[in-house]
Amino acid sequence: MRTKHIILSLILFSQLAIAQGQAGSLFLTINPGARSNAMGEAQIGVANDAYATYYNPAGLTNLSSKEFSFMHTSYLPNLADDMAYDFLTFAMPFREGESIGGHFTYLNLGDQISTDANGNELGSFSSYMYALNLSYAKQIDDSSSWGINGKYFYQELAVINSLDASSGSFALDVGYFKHNAMDNPNLKLGAVLTNVGPGVSFNDGEEDPLPTRLGMGMSLLTLEGQALVAFDLNYEVNDQTFVTNLGLEYYLVEDFALRGGFMSDPSGDLNYTTLGLGADFESFGFDVSYVMGGELDPHSDMIRFSLSGSL
């Protein structure tokens, strides 16, 4: 039967399309949010909006009101025209010095057709992945906080005939955030350990470890508060490589920002520049980002939109 070969090819495709490396469940490392994407995905030391539920849960204590955001994008348009990625997040202050939040991630890998050795169609199947995350953060003192994420994720690459290539599991993230670092009120630091949990196996029985990362980030507010510079350094535990992220945000006027950044990931041989802009209208805002990658980079020409609000 060709069915199994198709499934294994799909597993390989879904992982290589996102990055290369030894770990599985790599959809967990797709960084959401058009603002962060435009800043080269450097957010560990920023984490001042609802996307802190993903980048650094300790940053949720930076929020002063309820916030929510939604992002949608056609994912890897240079590889396929029916892959889509959606991210919905919500966060809010809970009690004095405490915050809660969560997010839902959904990656649609599109529809596939299975055939037998003679080319006869056996049926179609859809492939998708999702993760449901809950976050909690608490202040340690006036300038620092810690946070934790608990997430359940599920991957269904195919369920057809006697073949069930699906799997669910769970993982944890822990984070730390520091204001007034080095006695500089404009300097913030963050640290996070993500995707800690048991490995995942599919129909072939082989177990892949989770894409565990140890990250550190910083952000510096400069030019009298008009510009924000951010830098992240992530160590990929399984691949033993470093991912670097550099971002800049500059407010031309009070509610309109231009952004740019750069991301480098040696494990997937990925290097790309990012651009974007954002605007805030009181309790509503939108952001857009664009990826400028190499000719063979599947991330090239990706456009991401985010809509955000506060209550």
Wavefront OBJ file of the C-alpha trace (Angstrom):
o trace
v 0.000 0.000 0.000
v 1.253 3.473 -0.869
v -0.791 4.928 1.952
v 1.931 4.482 4.539
v 4.553 6.006 2.257
v 2.326 9.028 1.713
v 1.847 9.463 5.451
v 5.554 9.214 6.186
v 6.255 11.705 3.401
v 3.690 14.056 4.880
v 5.297 13.763 8.322
v 8.671 14.596 6.814
v 7.224 17.441 4.745
v 5.387 19.015 7.657
v 8.592 19.082 9.709
v 10.993 20.201 6.985
v 8.580 22.887 5.857
v 8.820 24.521 9.253
v 12.478 23.878 10.081
v 15.084 21.178 10.032
v 16.448 19.347 13.034
v 16.110 16.372 15.321
v 12.979 17.387 17.204
v 9.375 16.722 16.264
v 6.158 18.726 16.835
v 7.890 21.701 15.234
v 4.630 23.547 14.666
v 4.989 24.576 18.330
v 7.899 26.810 17.279
v 5.959 28.850 14.702
v 6.198 32.323 16.223
v 2.850 34.176 16.122
v 1.900 37.840 15.955
v 2.514 40.263 13.100
v 4.197 42.736 15.466
v 6.727 40.186 16.699
v 7.212 38.745 13.204
v 8.032 42.220 11.893
v 10.625 42.590 14.672
v 12.521 39.457 13.664
v 10.528 37.474 16.254
v 12.518 39.046 19.117
v 10.019 39.197 22.015
v 11.378 37.402 25.110
v 12.574 40.675 26.624
v 9.555 42.654 25.316
v 6.501 40.509 26.220
v 4.190 43.467 26.894
v 1.029 42.347 25.100
v -1.239 39.308 24.884
v 1.364 37.401 22.844
v 3.356 37.045 26.059
v 1.338 33.836 26.501
v 3.575 32.431 23.777
v 6.913 34.265 24.025
v 7.345 34.686 27.781
v 4.468 34.070 30.217
v 6.236 36.093 32.921
v 5.599 39.197 30.814
v 1.847 38.915 31.410
v 2.308 41.003 34.563
v 3.132 43.928 32.221
v -0.526 44.113 31.173
v -2.784 46.688 32.830
v -6.035 45.646 31.107
v -7.682 42.755 29.295
v -6.126 42.150 25.870
v -6.908 39.815 23.004
v -5.483 39.290 19.534
v -5.981 37.153 16.454
v -3.567 36.359 13.631
v -4.145 34.536 10.341
v -1.698 33.768 7.550
v -1.316 31.534 4.526
v 1.631 29.515 5.746
v 4.660 28.813 3.522
v 2.957 30.021 0.317
v 5.982 29.047 -1.784
v 5.484 25.373 -0.875
v 1.714 24.934 -0.887
v -1.398 26.995 -1.478
v -3.668 25.328 1.096
v -1.623 25.623 4.306
v -2.928 28.119 6.873
v -1.905 29.147 10.377
v -4.193 30.773 12.961
v -3.447 32.030 16.453
v -5.895 33.402 19.019
v -4.717 34.755 22.384
v -6.220 36.408 25.458
v -4.640 37.783 28.643
v -5.680 39.880 31.647
v -4.628 40.978 35.135
v -6.126 38.518 37.600
v -5.409 39.713 41.113
v -2.885 42.123 42.601
v 0.452 41.193 41.035
v -1.008 38.234 39.116
v -2.138 37.691 35.519
v -3.681 34.880 33.524
v -4.083 34.161 29.822
v -4.093 31.561 27.141
v -3.897 30.919 23.428
v -5.086 28.532 20.752
v -2.921 27.596 17.770
v -4.153 25.843 14.632
v -2.055 24.756 11.646
v -3.943 23.359 8.650
v -1.700 21.312 6.360
v -4.407 20.927 3.730
v -6.162 17.946 2.146
v -4.353 14.911 0.749
v -5.387 11.978 -1.471
v -4.263 8.430 -0.701
v -3.751 5.863 -3.478
v -2.759 2.213 -3.608
v 0.172 0.684 -5.494
v -1.851 0.760 -8.742
v -2.721 4.423 -8.448
v -6.322 3.859 -7.428
v -7.659 6.473 -5.063
v -8.435 5.147 -1.592
v -9.891 8.341 -0.244
v -8.897 11.755 0.978
v -7.796 12.909 4.387
v -6.980 16.205 6.047
v -3.909 16.987 8.111
v -3.822 19.492 10.927
v -2.221 20.348 14.265
v -3.424 22.407 17.194
v -2.317 23.470 20.662
v -4.304 24.783 23.619
v -2.283 26.771 26.151
v -3.082 28.225 29.595
v -0.791 30.809 31.239
v -0.213 32.186 34.721
v 2.196 34.896 35.928
v 3.001 36.411 39.304
v 5.202 39.270 40.423
v 8.221 38.384 42.538
v 8.840 41.997 43.550
v 8.323 45.466 42.060
v 10.712 44.797 39.163
v 10.517 41.069 38.391
v 8.021 38.275 37.753
v 7.786 34.634 36.813
v 5.289 32.761 34.657
v 4.297 29.313 33.496
v 2.464 27.784 30.530
v 0.709 24.441 30.394
v -0.234 23.236 26.937
v -1.945 20.302 25.307
v -1.288 19.704 21.617
v -2.605 17.298 19.025
v -1.335 16.351 15.577
v -3.420 14.462 13.025
v -1.407 13.760 9.905
v -3.837 11.134 8.632
v -6.551 8.776 9.808
v -7.491 6.501 6.920
v -8.318 2.795 6.669
v -6.205 0.961 9.274
v -3.608 3.706 9.513
v -3.842 6.211 12.361
v -1.047 8.786 12.169
v -2.201 11.009 15.007
v -0.864 11.827 18.422
v -1.510 14.119 21.395
v 0.725 15.170 24.250
v 1.471 18.015 26.663
v 4.312 20.387 27.493
v 5.322 23.149 29.897
v 7.024 26.541 29.535
v 8.520 28.614 32.362
v 9.608 32.250 32.098
v 11.200 35.145 33.978
v 10.978 38.894 33.332
v 13.035 41.741 34.794
v 12.410 45.495 34.662
v 15.052 48.117 35.456
v 17.863 45.705 34.569
v 21.349 46.899 35.531
v 19.639 49.874 37.211
v 18.563 51.152 33.793
v 14.821 51.948 33.720
v 14.805 51.547 29.915
v 16.379 48.083 29.907
v 14.353 44.882 30.336
v 15.510 41.266 30.380
v 13.686 37.979 29.936
v 14.419 34.262 30.048
v 12.256 31.307 29.081
v 12.435 27.521 28.805
v 9.854 26.202 26.345
v 8.338 22.892 25.256
v 9.454 20.674 28.103
v 7.629 17.365 28.030
v 7.577 13.762 26.783
v 8.395 12.855 23.207
v 5.756 12.161 20.557
v 5.371 9.082 18.356
v 3.116 8.340 15.377
v 2.180 5.169 13.529
v 5.801 4.130 12.964
v 6.418 3.845 16.722
v 9.522 6.046 16.710
v 9.525 8.778 19.334
v 10.612 12.318 18.512
v 11.626 14.716 21.287
v 9.848 18.043 21.653
v 11.528 21.185 20.250
v 12.799 22.343 23.653
v 14.415 25.791 23.716
v 16.224 27.864 26.319
v 15.922 31.538 25.419
v 17.188 34.843 26.746
v 16.111 38.271 25.541
v 16.570 41.954 26.159
v 14.836 45.137 25.068
v 15.996 48.737 25.280
v 13.760 51.771 24.993
v 15.645 54.668 23.395
v 15.251 57.953 21.499
v 13.104 59.374 24.287
v 10.716 56.450 24.106
v 10.178 56.510 20.345
v 12.295 53.452 19.542
v 12.543 49.932 20.963
v 15.479 47.626 20.199
v 15.092 43.920 21.017
v 17.454 40.954 20.848
v 16.801 37.255 21.573
v 19.170 34.307 21.715
v 17.581 30.841 21.752
v 19.444 27.594 22.317
v 17.785 24.602 20.662
v 18.425 21.765 23.101
v 18.024 18.851 20.664
v 19.926 20.370 17.740
v 22.490 22.118 19.964
v 22.332 25.264 17.846
v 21.540 28.915 18.515
v 18.742 30.946 16.912
v 19.236 34.718 16.945
v 16.524 37.357 16.596
v 17.007 41.097 16.257
v 14.193 43.626 16.058
v 13.515 47.363 15.946
v 10.278 49.267 16.509
v 10.085 53.010 15.827
v 7.022 55.190 16.425
v 6.757 57.883 13.774
v 3.856 59.354 15.720
v 2.246 58.262 18.950
v 0.044 55.520 17.478
v 1.844 54.467 14.278
v 4.974 52.286 14.277
v 7.432 51.041 11.681
v 9.268 47.786 12.368
v 12.133 45.747 11.013
v 14.141 42.717 12.058
v 16.337 39.765 11.219
v 16.159 36.064 12.130
v 18.861 33.403 11.777
v 18.314 29.680 12.445
v 21.323 27.470 11.524
v 19.458 24.214 12.265
v 17.092 24.909 9.379
v 19.551 26.995 7.339
v 17.098 29.892 7.604
v 18.035 33.555 7.415
v 15.507 36.229 6.610
v 14.743 39.905 7.047
v 11.353 41.112 8.265
v 9.441 44.353 7.813
v 6.146 45.642 9.123
v 3.984 48.358 10.578
v 1.283 48.783 13.170
v -1.356 51.262 14.246
v -3.351 51.698 17.453
v -6.794 53.278 17.628
v -7.623 53.562 21.345
v -8.918 50.070 22.193
v -8.277 48.562 18.750
v -5.146 47.988 16.672
v -3.758 46.118 13.703
v -0.310 44.955 12.635
v 1.123 43.569 9.417
v 4.470 41.938 8.653
v 6.339 40.727 5.585
v 9.190 38.210 5.298
v 12.059 38.797 2.856
v 13.889 35.468 2.565
v 16.189 33.865 0.042
v 14.969 32.505 -3.271
v 14.723 28.961 -1.903
v 13.430 29.938 1.541
v 9.820 28.679 1.965
v 9.137 31.556 4.378
v 9.736 34.175 1.678
v 6.850 36.515 0.828
v 4.771 35.491 3.824
v 2.404 38.259 4.912
v 0.869 38.128 8.370
v -1.989 40.186 9.799
v -2.936 40.615 13.442
v -5.969 42.299 14.948
v -5.820 43.287 18.628
v -8.074 44.873 21.196
v -8.196 45.817 24.858
v -11.013 46.119 27.367
l 1 2 3 4 5 6 7 8 9 10 11 12 13 14 15 16 17 18 19 20 21 22 23 24 25 26 27 28 29 30 31 32 33 34 35 36 37 38 39 40 41 42 43 44 45 46 47 48 49 50 51 52 53 54 55 56 57 58 59 60 61 62 63 64 65 66 67 68 69 70 71 72 73 74 75 76 77 78 79 80 81 82 83 84 85 86 87 88 89 90 91 92 93 94 95 96 97 98 99 100 101 102 103 104 105 106 107 108 109 110 111 112 113 114 115 116 117 118 119 120 121 122 123 124 125 126 127 128 129 130 131 132 133 134 135 136 137 138 139 140 141 142 143 144 145 146 147 148 149 150 151 152 153 154 155 156 157 158 159 160 161 162 163 164 165 166 167 168 169 170 171 172 173 174 175 176 177 178 179 180 181 182 183 184 185 186 187 188 189 190 191 192 193 194 195 196 197 198 199 200 201 202 203 204 205 206 207 208 209 210 211 212 213 214 215 216 217 218 219 220 221 222 223 224 225 226 227 228 229 230 231 232 233 234 235 236 237 238 239 240 241 242 243 244 245 246 247 248 249 250 251 252 253 254 255 256 257 258 259 260 261 262 263 264 265 266 267 268 269 270 271 272 273 274 275 276 277 278 279 280 281 282 283 284 285 286 287 288 289 290 291 292 293 294 295 296 297 298 299 300 301 302 303 304 305 306 307 308 309 310 311
